[in-house]
Amino acid sequence: MEHLISRKHRQNHRDIMDDYNVDVFVNRDDPIPTVVLDGSTPARPRTPPTPAEHSDSETPSVRTGLRGRFSAFKEKAKIQDQLVEKLLSQVVPLDDAHIPQDEPAPKGGSPGVVRPNFNLTTMSNNFRRFNARIGVVFVFQARAIRVLSWKKPTHTLSFLAVYTLVCLDPYLLPLLPLTIILIAILIPNFVARHPAAEFSLSSEQAIGYSPHGPPLAPAITVKPVKELSRDFFHNMRDLQNSMEDFSQLHDAVIRLVVPRTNFSDEALSSALFVVLFAACLFISIASNILPWRFIFLALGWAATCSGHPAVQRQLQTAHEKHIHPQEEKARGFVEKWVERDVILDDAPETREVEIFELQRLSGAAAGEWEPWLFSASPYDPLSAARVAGDRPTGTRFFEDVLPPRGWEWSEKKWALDLWSREWVEERIITGVEVETEGERWVYDIYDERAANRVGVVEQPAPIPDSKGKERVRTPPKPSWEEGEDGDGRRGDWRRRRWVRLVKRKNIPEAAA
């Protein structure tokens, strides 16, 4: 009797192992895919793997011994490398391809997470490891599709029952992942360790399931699939199809969302902005009184019921008979509303730009000023470029001054700024003399003792202190002076400010 039970147990254990296929996750609903490389004949699918094939050391059918094992391993590695190289060669051009690399971390700084740069060998290894372990995602995807497509109505109704409980009582949401771990993971693993004994002397006698006693089967573990096995190609097929699904979804979203939100049609995008802004105001005010539980409950039931084949047929018929004829009418109504209520006739934005005309004193005796250049900086005595000893930068002629990028001139000529004192005070410029009449030049103040020192130096006057002794007090240096006739000696540089209006350039849609 014990021998019979043990044999039955071994047979049951083999059946369990065959069902789980050595504990790997892979979607096996479809036939084995076929791989074609460079127009060669399709590779014949391998036969379903047996437990011996999934062992750590495979036994070749023809070659035996250590030399045969080594040859089989080399042949398998060669096929893997050729397969991955063929796949990557279609994605990355290997000839004269410029592959950008990450910049190294700065010295002395925190390196953070250092990740390797792109490398075909690393890419090949990571792709094989990823493809061998991605099966669990496709299993979840396949099961979710089965539930939502009503393949088994009992499963779909059970899902809707759980979803209804969570929507009506959201406090049960933290309980959901714990229940999934108990029912979907722990209980099946326990049953696999303690399988029911399939033994009966007759049809009337049977031994029911009993969890008591020591474990009768090994624990189920999740292992990556063997490379170049049937399950490996199943994962490659599912990964290929998932990439295509993502590409189609991405393109559909781009076609639907981007033309309406990138302001290529400013009237339509502006109308959408107004509608969303009004919706934000409504939600911010009425959010606390909306029945969110019933809203999510109705949306979940509607989305799940729409996956039923009979409901899909009804929806398709309703779309063809009722919705599609009204689409043009609704689109025309929206276009008329946008054209009538959205007004986009504002004048382009205008700004004022400035340029400084710099002149330098050519000869101290003659006192002649030489035109130097037009610069974006006034090059005052305490400017960064002046202190560092750098020469001013700019252009020699007015015609070479260009408007900012994306702008164009709104006026034909430059205008002299007659309010020199204002822009000097706004920039807190010191060590200069402001001309309030005439050409509005702003001169550097001349310093006899030090050319690189600013301000006018006056002789300090002796002031008696409380003890009758005289002490010297240095008067404060003026930040700038005003002059009308321009008499007296001045510094080496003078400047004046010119202004001009610019407006936004209208960039056509085709040029953008």
LINNOR-V315325 format. One record per residue. N is the residue number from 1. SS is DSSP state (h for helix, s for strand, l for the rest). D_CENTER is the distance of its C-alpha to the mean C-alpha in Angstrom with 1 decimal. Layout:
BEGIN
n = <N & N>
ss = <SS & SS>
d_center = <D_CENTER & D_CENTER>
END
This chain:
BEGIN
n = <1 & 2 & 3 & 4 & 5 & 6 & 7 & 8 & 9 & 10 & 11 & 12 & 13 & 14 & 15 & 16 & 17 & 18 & 19 & 20 & 21 & 22 & 23 & 24 & 25 & 26 & 27 & 28 & 29 & 30 & 31 & 32 & 33 & 34 & 35 & 36 & 37 & 38 & 39 & 40 & 41 & 42 & 43 & 44 & 45 & 46 & 47 & 48 & 49 & 50 & 51 & 52 & 53 & 54 & 55 & 56 & 57 & 58 & 59 & 60 & 61 & 62 & 63 & 64 & 65 & 66 & 67 & 68 & 69 & 70 & 71 & 72 & 73 & 74 & 75 & 76 & 77 & 78 & 79 & 80 & 81 & 82 & 83 & 84 & 85 & 86 & 87 & 88 & 89 & 90 & 91 & 92 & 93 & 94 & 95 & 96 & 97 & 98 & 99 & 100 & 101 & 102 & 103 & 104 & 105 & 106 & 107 & 108 & 109 & 110 & 111 & 112 & 113 & 114 & 115 & 116 & 117 & 118 & 119 & 120 & 121 & 122 & 123 & 124 & 125 & 126 & 127 & 128 & 129 & 130 & 131 & 132 & 133 & 134 & 135 & 136 & 137 & 138 & 139 & 140 & 141 & 142 & 143 & 144 & 145 & 146 & 147 & 148 & 149 & 150 & 151 & 152 & 153 & 154 & 155 & 156 & 157 & 158 & 159 & 160 & 161 & 162 & 163 & 164 & 165 & 166 & 167 & 168 & 169 & 170 & 171 & 172 & 173 & 174 & 175 & 176 & 177 & 178 & 179 & 180 & 181 & 182 & 183 & 184 & 185 & 186 & 187 & 188 & 189 & 190 & 191 & 192 & 193 & 194 & 195 & 196 & 197 & 198 & 199 & 200 & 201 & 202 & 203 & 204 & 205 & 206 & 207 & 208 & 209 & 210 & 211 & 212 & 213 & 214 & 215 & 216 & 217 & 218 & 219 & 220 & 221 & 222 & 223 & 224 & 225 & 226 & 227 & 228 & 229 & 230 & 231 & 232 & 233 & 234 & 235 & 236 & 237 & 238 & 239 & 240 & 241 & 242 & 243 & 244 & 245 & 246 & 247 & 248 & 249 & 250 & 251 & 252 & 253 & 254 & 255 & 256 & 257 & 258 & 259 & 260 & 261 & 262 & 263 & 264 & 265 & 266 & 267 & 268 & 269 & 270 & 271 & 272 & 273 & 274 & 275 & 276 & 277 & 278 & 279 & 280 & 281 & 282 & 283 & 284 & 285 & 286 & 287 & 288 & 289 & 290 & 291 & 292 & 293 & 294 & 295 & 296 & 297 & 298 & 299 & 300 & 301 & 302 & 303 & 304 & 305 & 306 & 307 & 308 & 309 & 310 & 311 & 312 & 313 & 314 & 315 & 316 & 317 & 318 & 319 & 320 & 321 & 322 & 323 & 324 & 325 & 326 & 327 & 328 & 329 & 330 & 331 & 332 & 333 & 334 & 335 & 336 & 337 & 338 & 339 & 340 & 341 & 342 & 343 & 344 & 345 & 346 & 347 & 348 & 349 & 350 & 351 & 352 & 353 & 354 & 355 & 356 & 357 & 358 & 359 & 360 & 361 & 362 & 363 & 364 & 365 & 366 & 367 & 368 & 369 & 370 & 371 & 372 & 373 & 374 & 375 & 376 & 377 & 378 & 379 & 380 & 381 & 382 & 383 & 384 & 385 & 386 & 387 & 388 & 389 & 390 & 391 & 392 & 393 & 394 & 395 & 396 & 397 & 398 & 399 & 400 & 401 & 402 & 403 & 404 & 405 & 406 & 407 & 408 & 409 & 410 & 411 & 412 & 413 & 414 & 415 & 416 & 417 & 418 & 419 & 420 & 421 & 422 & 423 & 424 & 425 & 426 & 427 & 428 & 429 & 430 & 431 & 432 & 433 & 434 & 435 & 436 & 437 & 438 & 439 & 440 & 441 & 442 & 443 & 444 & 445 & 446 & 447 & 448 & 449 & 450 & 451 & 452 & 453 & 454 & 455 & 456 & 457 & 458 & 459 & 460 & 461 & 462 & 463 & 464 & 465 & 466 & 467 & 468 & 469 & 470 & 471 & 472 & 473 & 474 & 475 & 476 & 477 & 478 & 479 & 480 & 481 & 482 & 483 & 484 & 485 & 486 & 487 & 488 & 489 & 490 & 491 & 492 & 493 & 494 & 495 & 496 & 497 & 498 & 499 & 500 & 501 & 502 & 503 & 504 & 505 & 506 & 507 & 508 & 509 & 510 & 511 & 512>
ss = <l & h & h & h & h & h & h & h & h & h & h & h & h & h & h & h & h & h & h & h & l & l & l & l & l & l & l & l & l & l & l & l & l & l & l & l & l & l & l & l & l & l & l & l & l & l & l & l & l & l & l & l & l & l & l & l & l & l & l & l & l & l & l & l & h & h & h & h & h & h & h & h & h & h & h & h & h & h & h & h & h & h & h & h & h & h & h & h & h & l & l & l & l & l & l & l & l & l & l & l & l & l & l & l & l & l & l & l & l & l & l & l & l & l & l & l & l & l & l & h & h & h & h & h & h & h & h & h & h & h & h & h & h & l & h & h & h & h & h & h & h & h & h & h & h & h & h & h & l & l & l & l & h & h & h & h & h & h & h & h & h & h & h & h & h & h & h & h & l & h & h & h & h & h & h & h & h & h & h & h & h & h & h & h & h & h & h & h & h & h & h & h & h & l & l & l & l & l & l & l & l & l & l & l & l & l & l & l & l & l & l & l & l & l & l & l & l & l & l & l & l & l & l & l & l & l & l & l & l & h & h & h & h & h & h & h & h & h & h & h & h & h & h & h & h & h & h & h & h & h & h & h & h & h & h & h & h & h & h & h & h & l & l & l & l & h & h & h & h & h & h & h & h & h & h & h & h & h & h & h & h & h & h & h & h & h & h & h & h & l & l & h & h & h & h & h & h & h & h & h & h & h & h & h & h & l & l & l & h & h & h & h & h & h & h & h & h & h & h & h & h & h & h & h & h & h & h & h & h & h & h & h & h & h & h & h & h & h & h & h & h & l & l & l & l & l & l & l & l & s & s & s & s & s & s & s & s & s & s & s & s & l & l & l & l & l & l & l & s & s & s & s & s & s & s & l & l & l & l & l & l & l & l & h & h & h & h & h & l & l & l & l & l & l & s & l & l & h & h & h & l & l & l & l & l & l & s & s & s & l & l & l & l & l & s & s & l & l & l & h & h & h & h & h & h & h & l & l & l & l & l & s & s & s & s & l & l & l & l & l & l & s & s & s & s & l & l & l & l & l & l & l & l & l & l & l & l & l & l & l & s & s & s & s & l & l & l & l & l & s & s & s & s & l & l & l & l & l & l & s & s & s & s & l & l & l & l & l & l & s & s & s & s & s & s & s & s & s & s & s & s & s & s & s & l & l & l & l & l & l & l & l>
d_center = <66.1 & 63.6 & 63.3 & 62.5 & 59.9 & 58.3 & 58.2 & 56.7 & 54.1 & 53.2 & 52.9 & 50.7 & 48.5 & 48.2 & 47.2 & 44.5 & 43.1 & 43.3 & 41.3 & 38.5 & 38.8 & 38.6 & 35.9 & 33.0 & 30.5 & 30.3 & 30.5 & 34.0 & 34.5 & 34.5 & 36.7 & 35.9 & 33.7 & 35.1 & 33.5 & 34.7 & 34.3 & 35.2 & 37.7 & 39.7 & 41.4 & 39.2 & 39.2 & 41.4 & 39.6 & 40.8 & 43.0 & 41.7 & 41.5 & 44.1 & 43.9 & 45.5 & 42.8 & 40.1 & 42.1 & 41.0 & 43.6 & 44.1 & 47.7 & 48.1 & 50.6 & 52.5 & 52.1 & 53.3 & 53.4 & 51.1 & 51.1 & 50.1 & 47.2 & 46.0 & 46.3 & 44.4 & 41.6 & 41.4 & 41.5 & 38.7 & 36.4 & 37.2 & 36.3 & 32.9 & 32.1 & 33.2 & 31.2 & 27.9 & 28.7 & 29.4 & 26.1 & 24.1 & 26.3 & 25.1 & 21.5 & 21.9 & 24.8 & 26.9 & 29.2 & 28.4 & 24.6 & 22.7 & 20.0 & 18.0 & 18.4 & 17.0 & 19.3 & 21.7 & 21.6 & 23.9 & 27.5 & 28.4 & 25.0 & 23.2 & 21.8 & 19.4 & 18.1 & 19.4 & 17.9 & 19.9 & 19.1 & 19.2 & 22.7 & 24.3 & 26.5 & 23.8 & 21.7 & 24.9 & 25.7 & 22.4 & 22.4 & 25.9 & 25.3 & 22.2 & 24.2 & 27.2 & 25.4 & 23.2 & 26.3 & 26.0 & 22.8 & 24.8 & 27.8 & 25.9 & 24.5 & 28.1 & 29.7 & 27.4 & 28.2 & 31.9 & 31.9 & 30.3 & 32.4 & 35.6 & 36.8 & 38.7 & 39.4 & 40.4 & 37.0 & 35.3 & 37.8 & 37.3 & 33.6 & 34.4 & 36.9 & 34.5 & 31.9 & 34.7 & 35.8 & 32.3 & 32.0 & 35.5 & 35.2 & 31.6 & 33.1 & 33.5 & 29.7 & 29.8 & 32.7 & 30.9 & 29.0 & 32.2 & 34.2 & 32.0 & 32.4 & 36.2 & 36.8 & 34.4 & 34.4 & 37.4 & 40.1 & 39.5 & 39.4 & 42.7 & 44.3 & 43.4 & 45.2 & 48.1 & 48.7 & 51.5 & 54.7 & 55.7 & 59.5 & 62.3 & 66.1 & 66.4 & 64.5 & 65.7 & 64.6 & 61.0 & 59.2 & 56.3 & 53.1 & 53.6 & 51.0 & 53.7 & 54.5 & 52.6 & 49.5 & 50.7 & 47.5 & 44.8 & 41.5 & 38.6 & 35.8 & 32.5 & 32.5 & 30.3 & 32.0 & 34.1 & 32.7 & 34.2 & 35.6 & 35.6 & 32.9 & 30.7 & 30.9 & 30.4 & 27.0 & 26.2 & 27.3 & 25.2 & 22.1 & 22.9 & 23.4 & 20.2 & 18.2 & 20.3 & 19.8 & 16.0 & 16.5 & 19.0 & 17.1 & 14.1 & 16.7 & 18.7 & 15.9 & 15.3 & 19.1 & 19.6 & 17.0 & 16.1 & 19.8 & 20.6 & 17.9 & 17.5 & 21.1 & 22.4 & 25.1 & 25.4 & 28.1 & 26.2 & 23.0 & 25.2 & 27.1 & 24.0 & 23.1 & 26.6 & 26.6 & 23.4 & 24.9 & 28.1 & 26.5 & 24.8 & 28.3 & 30.0 & 27.7 & 28.0 & 31.8 & 32.6 & 30.0 & 32.7 & 35.2 & 33.2 & 34.1 & 30.6 & 32.2 & 34.0 & 31.1 & 28.9 & 32.0 & 32.8 & 29.3 & 29.2 & 32.7 & 32.0 & 28.9 & 30.9 & 34.1 & 32.5 & 31.9 & 35.7 & 37.2 & 39.9 & 37.6 & 35.4 & 38.5 & 39.5 & 36.1 & 36.3 & 39.8 & 39.0 & 36.2 & 38.5 & 41.4 & 40.2 & 36.5 & 36.2 & 39.3 & 37.9 & 34.5 & 35.9 & 37.9 & 35.0 & 32.9 & 35.9 & 36.3 & 32.7 & 33.1 & 36.5 & 35.1 & 32.3 & 34.8 & 37.4 & 35.5 & 32.5 & 34.0 & 32.1 & 35.0 & 34.0 & 35.1 & 32.5 & 31.6 & 34.0 & 33.9 & 36.6 & 36.1 & 38.6 & 40.1 & 42.8 & 45.9 & 47.1 & 50.7 & 52.5 & 56.1 & 57.8 & 61.1 & 62.3 & 65.8 & 65.1 & 62.2 & 60.4 & 56.7 & 54.8 & 51.7 & 48.8 & 45.4 & 42.9 & 40.2 & 37.3 & 38.7 & 42.3 & 42.9 & 44.8 & 46.8 & 44.3 & 41.1 & 38.9 & 39.9 & 43.6 & 43.7 & 42.0 & 44.6 & 42.2 & 43.4 & 41.9 & 39.4 & 39.5 & 41.4 & 45.2 & 45.4 & 44.2 & 43.3 & 40.7 & 38.7 & 35.6 & 33.6 & 30.0 & 27.3 & 26.8 & 30.2 & 33.7 & 37.2 & 38.6 & 42.0 & 44.3 & 45.5 & 44.7 & 46.5 & 48.1 & 47.0 & 50.4 & 49.0 & 48.7 & 49.4 & 46.4 & 43.7 & 45.5 & 45.5 & 41.8 & 40.8 & 43.4 & 45.0 & 48.2 & 51.0 & 51.4 & 54.1 & 53.2 & 55.3 & 55.8 & 58.0 & 58.0 & 54.9 & 52.9 & 52.3 & 50.9 & 52.9 & 52.4 & 55.2 & 57.6 & 58.3 & 61.6 & 61.1 & 57.5 & 55.6 & 52.2 & 53.1 & 52.6 & 54.8 & 58.5 & 60.8 & 63.9 & 66.9 & 66.6 & 69.5 & 71.5 & 71.3 & 73.8 & 72.5 & 74.2 & 76.5 & 77.7 & 75.8 & 73.8 & 70.1 & 67.8 & 64.8 & 62.2 & 61.2 & 57.5 & 56.1 & 55.1 & 51.5 & 52.7 & 55.9 & 56.9 & 59.3 & 60.9 & 63.3 & 61.2 & 64.2 & 63.9 & 61.9 & 58.1 & 55.3 & 54.0 & 51.1 & 50.9 & 48.2 & 47.7 & 44.8 & 44.1 & 41.7 & 40.4 & 38.3 & 35.2 & 33.3 & 29.9 & 30.0 & 29.6 & 27.2 & 28.0 & 25.4 & 26.4 & 26.1 & 22.6>
END
